[in-house]
Amino acid sequence: MKYQKILENEEYKKYLEKICYLEKDRIYCKHDLIHSLDVARICTIMMYEQGKAVSRDIVYASALLHDIGRFKENTENHEALSVDIAKNILPVCGYTNSEISDIVEIISFHRGNYSIKQIDELVMLGKLDLKESFRIADQLSRNCFCCKASSSCKWKEENKSTNIMM
């Protein structure tokens, strides 16, 4: 479980602490450890439901690092910063060049919103690859159906989770 080493990594902990500090008063979805673990778990479930095996080391590393670039206030492209940070942390945690390449690709591709209808259709087709499953898991990790700030959220209504999906 190389991903456990990420959680123990001092650089990672420093960035995560900074994100938590910046978002302490945030009323919308946060980019904390809980969010990251939700993304990893939802992605893993989606892949298994499609009959596809996944490497937990890849999925959890991607999840733990995909939003880490949000430590910098007002960054427009947090995924690029997250990639740079991942490239520093992953080798120290024992990841191979091939694994790092896969993780960086997932992090780079993780942003984007689908309508819930599109997600239902994509999941029903059962042809999602790991990158697409991760991207969808990032969106489905948001519990819009019980969020007190949902009415003022910038997400389009058709993209908000109105019920438990995974």
MARTIVO-823941 format. One line per 4 residues: number of its first residue (from 1); their letters; for each residue z, x, y of N, C-alpha, C, O, CB. Coordinates in steps of 0.2 Angstrom, whole numbers. Atoms other than C-alpha are relative to their C-alpha. Glycine has a CB too. Example, Ala and Ser with C-alpha at 12.3 -4.5 7.8 and 13.67 -1.06 7.14 Angstrom:
% MARTIVO-823941
1) as) 0 4 -6 39 62 -22 0 4 6 3 9 5 6 -5 0; -1 -4 -6 36 68 -5 3 -4 5 4 -1 11 -7 2 2
This chain:
% MARTIVO-823941
1) mkyq) 0 4 -6 0 0 0 0 4 6 5 5 9 6 -5 0; 1 -4 -6 -7 11 14 2 -4 6 5 -1 11 -7 3 0; -1 4 -6 -5 -3 26 7 0 2 9 -1 8 -2 -7 -1; -7 -1 -1 14 -1 25 1 6 5 6 5 9 4 0 -6
5) kile) -1 -6 -4 12 16 33 -2 -2 7 1 2 12 -4 5 -3; 2 2 -7 4 8 48 6 -3 4 7 -2 9 -6 -5 0; -6 3 -3 19 -3 51 6 5 2 10 4 6 3 -5 -5; -5 -5 -1 30 13 50 -3 5 5 1 10 7 1 4 -6
9) neey) 3 -5 -5 18 23 62 3 -1 7 3 -6 10 -8 -1 0; -4 1 -6 27 27 78 -5 -2 6 -4 -6 10 3 7 2; 5 2 -5 11 26 88 -2 -8 0 -2 -11 5 -7 4 -1; 1 7 1 7 8 81 6 -4 3 5 -9 6 -1 -1 -8
13) kkyl) -6 3 -2 25 3 84 1 0 8 3 -5 11 7 3 -3; 0 -1 -7 24 9 102 -5 -6 4 -3 -9 8 -2 7 3; 5 5 -2 8 -2 105 2 -7 -1 1 -11 4 -7 2 -3; -2 7 1 15 -17 97 6 -2 4 6 -8 6 2 0 -8
17) ekic) -6 1 -4 31 -16 107 -3 -2 7 0 -6 10 5 6 0; 3 1 -7 20 -15 123 -3 -7 0 -2 -11 5 -5 5 2; 3 7 0 10 -31 118 5 -5 0 5 -10 4 -4 0 -7; -5 5 0 26 -40 114 3 -1 7 5 -6 9 5 1 -5
21) ylek) -3 0 -7 33 -35 131 -5 -4 5 -3 -8 9 1 7 3; 5 4 -4 17 -41 140 -1 -7 -1 -2 -11 4 -7 4 -1; 1 7 2 16 -57 131 7 -4 0 7 -10 -3 -3 -1 -6; -7 4 1 35 -62 132 0 -6 3 4 -11 0 5 5 3
25) driy) 0 7 -4 32 -76 144 -7 -4 -1 -8 -9 2 1 1 7; 6 4 2 15 -81 137 1 -6 -3 5 -7 -8 -5 5 -4; 0 6 3 13 -99 133 -5 -2 -5 -4 -6 -9 0 -6 6; 5 0 5 -2 -97 123 1 4 -6 6 7 -7 -7 1 3
29) ckhd) -1 -4 6 -5 -89 106 1 7 2 -2 10 6 -6 -1 -5; -2 -7 -1 3 -72 105 -4 4 -5 -7 2 -10 7 1 -1; 4 -5 4 -5 -56 97 5 4 -3 5 11 -2 -5 4 5; -6 -4 3 11 -51 88 -1 1 -7 -6 0 -10 6 -4 1
33) lihs) 0 -2 8 15 -45 70 -1 -7 -4 -5 -7 -9 6 3 -2; 1 7 3 16 -64 65 -7 -2 0 -10 -4 -6 4 -5 3; 7 2 -1 -2 -67 71 -4 5 -5 -8 2 -9 -2 1 7; 3 -5 4 -8 -51 62 1 -2 -7 -4 -2 -11 2 7 1
37) ldva) -1 2 8 0 -56 45 -3 -6 -1 -6 -7 -7 8 0 -1; 4 7 1 -7 -74 47 -7 1 -1 -10 -1 -6 1 -5 5; 7 -1 1 -24 -67 49 -2 3 -7 -6 1 -10 -3 5 6; 1 -3 6 -23 -56 34 1 -4 -6 -3 -4 -11 5 6 -1
41) rict) -1 4 5 -16 -69 23 -5 -6 -1 -8 -7 -6 7 -4 1; 6 5 0 -29 -82 28 -6 3 -2 -10 0 -6 0 -3 7; 6 -3 2 -43 -70 26 0 1 -8 -5 0 -11 -1 7 3; -1 -1 7 -36 -65 9 -1 -6 -5 -5 -7 -10 6 3 -2
45) immy) 1 6 4 -35 -83 3 -7 -3 0 -10 -5 -5 4 -6 4; 7 2 0 -53 -87 9 -4 4 -4 -8 1 -8 -2 1 8; 4 -5 4 -60 -72 0 2 -2 -8 -3 -3 -12 2 7 1; -1 2 7 -51 -77 -16 -2 -7 -2 -5 -8 -8 8 0 -1
49) eqgk) 3 7 2 -56 -95 -15 -7 0 -1 -10 -4 -4 2 -5 6; 7 -1 2 -74 -89 -15 -1 4 -6 -7 6 -7 -3 3 7; 0 -4 6 -70 -79 -30 -2 8 1 -5 11 -3 -6 -3 -4; 2 -7 -2 -72 -62 -21 7 4 0 12 2 4 -3 0 7
53) avsr) -6 -5 -1 -59 -48 -23 0 4 6 -6 5 9 0 5 -6; 0 -4 -6 -53 -39 -8 5 5 -1 10 4 -5 2 -5 6; -5 -5 -1 -43 -24 -4 5 -2 5 3 -2 11 -4 7 1; -5 2 -5 -27 -28 3 1 6 5 3 4 11 7 -1 -3
57) divy) 0 -5 -5 -27 -11 11 -5 0 6 -3 1 12 -1 7 -4; 5 1 -5 -43 -15 20 2 -6 5 2 -6 11 -7 -1 -3; -1 6 -4 -38 -33 25 6 1 5 6 -1 10 1 -6 -5; -6 -1 -4 -20 -29 31 -1 5 5 2 4 11 6 2 -5
61) asal) 1 -5 -5 -25 -13 40 -4 -3 6 -3 -2 12 -4 6 -3; 4 3 -5 -39 -23 49 4 -5 4 4 -5 10 -6 -4 -3; -4 5 -3 -27 -37 53 6 3 5 7 1 11 4 -4 -5; -5 -4 -4 -13 -25 59 -3 3 7 1 3 12 4 5 -4
65) lhdi) 3 -4 -6 -25 -16 71 -5 -4 4 -7 -1 9 -3 6 -3; 5 3 -3 -37 -29 76 1 -2 8 -3 -2 12 -2 -6 -3; -2 2 -6 -28 -34 92 4 5 4 7 4 9 4 -6 1; -5 -5 -2 -18 -18 95 -2 3 7 2 5 11 0 6 -5
69) grfk) 2 -2 -6 -29 -14 110 2 -4 6 1 -3 12 -8 0 0; -3 4 -5 -21 -28 119 6 2 4 9 -1 8 1 -7 -3; -6 -3 -3 -7 -17 124 -2 2 8 3 3 12 2 7 -3; 2 -1 -7 -17 -13 140 -2 -6 4 -6 -10 1 -7 5 0
73) ente) 1 6 -4 -16 -26 153 -7 -1 2 -11 4 4 5 0 6; 6 2 -3 -32 -35 159 -6 4 -3 -11 5 0 0 1 7; 5 -3 3 -43 -26 146 -5 -6 -2 -3 -11 -5 2 4 -6; 5 5 2 -60 -36 144 -2 1 -7 -4 -4 -11 -6 1 5
77) nhea) 2 -2 6 -64 -27 128 5 3 -5 5 9 -6 -7 5 0; -6 -3 3 -48 -25 118 -3 2 -7 1 7 -10 5 -6 -1; 2 -3 7 -58 -23 101 -2 7 0 -1 10 -5 -5 -5 -2; 2 -7 0 -66 -7 107 6 5 1 6 10 -3 -5 1 6
81) lsvd) -6 -4 -1 -49 0 112 4 0 -7 7 5 -9 5 -3 6; -3 1 7 -42 -7 95 -3 5 -5 0 8 -9 0 -7 -2; 4 -5 5 -56 3 86 3 7 1 4 11 -3 -7 -1 1; -2 -7 -1 -51 19 95 7 2 -2 8 7 -5 0 1 8
85) iakn) -7 -1 3 -33 17 91 0 0 -8 4 4 -10 5 -6 3; 1 0 7 -37 13 73 -2 6 -3 0 9 -8 -5 -6 -2; 3 -7 3 -47 29 71 5 5 1 5 10 -3 -6 2 5; -6 -5 0 -31 38 76 5 -1 -5 8 4 -8 3 0 7
89) ilpv) -5 2 4 -19 29 66 -2 0 -8 2 3 -12 3 -7 1; 1 1 8 -28 26 49 -1 7 -4 2 7 -9 -7 -3 0; 0 -6 4 -31 44 44 7 3 -1 8 5 -7 -4 6 4; -7 -2 1 -13 48 46 4 -4 -5 8 -2 -8 4 -1 7
93) cgyt) -3 5 5 -9 33 35 -3 1 -7 -2 -3 -11 0 -7 3; 3 -1 6 -20 40 21 -6 -4 -1 -9 -4 -7 5 -2 -5; 7 3 1 -36 30 23 -6 5 0 -6 10 4 -1 -5 6; 6 -5 1 -52 38 18 -5 -2 6 -5 -7 9 -4 -1 -7
97) nsei) 5 1 -5 -67 39 30 -4 -6 -2 -6 -10 3 -5 6 0; 4 6 2 -76 25 20 4 -6 2 2 -11 4 -2 0 -8; -4 5 -2 -61 14 22 1 -1 7 1 -7 10 7 1 -3; -1 0 -7 -59 18 40 -7 -3 3 -6 -7 8 1 7 3
101) sdiv) 7 3 -2 -78 14 43 0 -8 -1 -2 -12 3 -5 3 -4; 0 7 2 -75 -3 34 5 -4 5 3 -9 8 2 -2 -7; -6 3 -5 -59 -7 45 -3 -1 7 -2 -6 10 6 4 -1; 3 0 -7 -68 -2 61 -5 -5 1 -5 -8 6 -2 7 2
105) eiis) 5 5 0 -82 -13 57 3 -7 1 0 -11 5 -5 0 -6; -3 6 0 -71 -28 54 3 -1 7 3 -7 10 5 -1 -6; -3 1 -7 -61 -25 70 -5 -1 5 -4 -5 10 4 7 2; 5 0 -5 -77 -23 80 -3 -7 0 -5 -10 5 -5 5 -1
109) fhrg) 3 6 1 -83 -40 74 4 -6 0 2 -12 -1 -4 0 -7; -5 5 1 -67 -50 74 0 -6 5 3 -11 4 6 3 0; 0 5 -5 -70 -60 90 -5 -5 0 -11 -3 -1 0 4 7; 5 5 0 -79 -76 92 3 -7 -2 8 -7 -7 -6 2 -4
113) nysi) -3 6 2 -75 -94 90 -6 -5 -2 -11 -5 0 3 -4 6; 5 5 3 -84 -107 79 4 -7 1 10 -8 3 -1 1 -7; -2 7 0 -82 -126 80 4 -1 -7 2 3 -12 -5 -5 1; -3 1 7 -70 -132 66 -5 -3 -5 -5 -2 -11 6 -5 1
117) kqid) 5 2 5 -85 -141 59 -4 5 -3 -6 5 -9 -5 -5 4; 4 -6 2 -95 -125 58 4 4 -5 2 6 -10 -2 5 6; -4 -3 5 -80 -117 49 0 -4 -6 0 -1 -12 7 1 3; 0 4 6 -79 -131 37 -6 1 -4 -6 2 -10 1 -8 1
121) elvm) 6 -1 3 -97 -129 33 -1 7 -3 -3 8 -9 -6 -1 5; 1 -7 3 -97 -110 31 5 1 -6 3 4 -11 2 5 6; -5 -1 5 -81 -111 20 -3 -4 -6 -3 -1 -12 7 -3 2; 3 4 6 -90 -125 9 -5 4 -3 -6 3 -9 -2 -7 3
125) lgkl) 6 -4 3 -105 -114 7 2 6 -5 -1 8 -10 -5 3 5; -3 -6 4 -94 -100 0 -3 6 0 -3 10 -5 1 -3 -7; 4 -6 0 -105 -86 5 2 4 6 -1 8 8 -7 -2 1; -2 -4 -5 -94 -78 18 2 7 -3 5 8 -8 7 -3 3
129) dlke) -2 -7 1 -92 -59 18 7 1 3 9 -3 6 -5 5 2; -7 -2 -2 -76 -50 22 0 -1 8 5 -3 11 2 6 -2; 0 0 -8 -81 -48 41 0 -7 2 4 -9 7 -6 4 2; 0 6 -2 -85 -66 43 7 -4 -2 9 -8 2 -6 -4 -3
133) sfri) -7 3 2 -69 -72 33 5 2 5 9 -2 7 1 2 -7; -5 -3 -4 -59 -61 44 0 -3 7 5 -5 10 0 8 1; 2 3 -6 -67 -68 60 3 -7 0 6 -9 5 -7 0 2; -3 7 1 -63 -86 54 7 0 0 11 -4 3 -4 -3 -5
137) adql) -7 0 1 -46 -81 49 4 1 6 9 -2 8 2 5 -5; -3 -1 -6 -42 -75 66 0 -6 4 5 -7 8 -4 6 4; 0 7 -3 -47 -92 73 5 -5 -3 9 -8 0 -7 -2 0; -4 5 3 -38 -102 60 7 2 0 12 -2 -2 -2 0 -7
141) srnc) -7 -2 0 -22 -92 62 4 -4 6 10 -4 7 1 7 1; -2 3 -6 -20 -102 78 2 -8 -1 -2 -11 -4 -5 0 6; -2 6 2 -10 -118 76 0 -5 6 5 -7 8 8 0 -3; 1 4 -6 -17 -128 90 3 -7 -1 5 -10 4 -8 -1 2
145) fcck) -2 7 1 -12 -145 82 8 -1 2 10 -6 3 -1 -1 -7; -7 1 -2 6 -141 86 2 4 6 8 6 7 5 2 -6; -2 -4 -6 5 -130 102 1 -4 6 -2 -9 7 -6 5 1; -2 4 -6 14 -136 117 -5 2 6 -5 -2 11 7 2 2
149) asss) 4 -2 -5 1 -127 128 -8 -2 -1 -12 0 3 0 7 2; 7 2 2 -15 -134 119 -4 -3 6 -10 -2 6 0 -4 -6; 4 3 -5 -20 -145 134 -2 4 5 -7 2 9 5 -6 3; 2 -4 -6 -21 -131 146 -4 6 -3 -6 11 1 5 2 4
153) ckwk) 3 -6 4 -29 -118 133 -7 0 2 -11 -5 3 1 -1 -7; 7 -1 -2 -46 -111 138 -5 -1 -6 -11 -2 -5 -1 7 2; 5 1 6 -53 -114 120 -3 -7 1 0 -12 3 4 0 -7; 3 6 0 -65 -128 118 3 -5 -5 6 -2 -10 -8 1 -2
157) eenk) -4 5 4 -58 -144 110 -3 1 -7 1 0 -12 -1 -7 2; 3 -1 7 -70 -142 95 1 6 -4 0 6 -10 -8 -1 1; -2 -6 3 -64 -125 92 7 0 -2 9 5 -6 -2 6 4; -7 0 1 -46 -129 91 2 -3 -7 -1 -8 -9 4 -4 5
161) stni) -2 3 6 -37 -132 74 4 -6 1 9 -6 4 4 6 -4; -4 6 -1 -32 -150 73 4 -2 -6 8 -7 -6 -5 -5 2; -4 1 6 -24 -148 56 1 6 -4 -3 11 -2 -3 -6 -4; 0 -7 4 -19 -135 43 -6 0 -4 -8 -4 -8 7 -1 -4
165) mm) 7 -1 4 -35 -128 36 1 5 -6 -3 4 -10 -5 3 5; 0 -5 5 -29 -114 25 8 0 -2 9 4 -7 -2 7 2
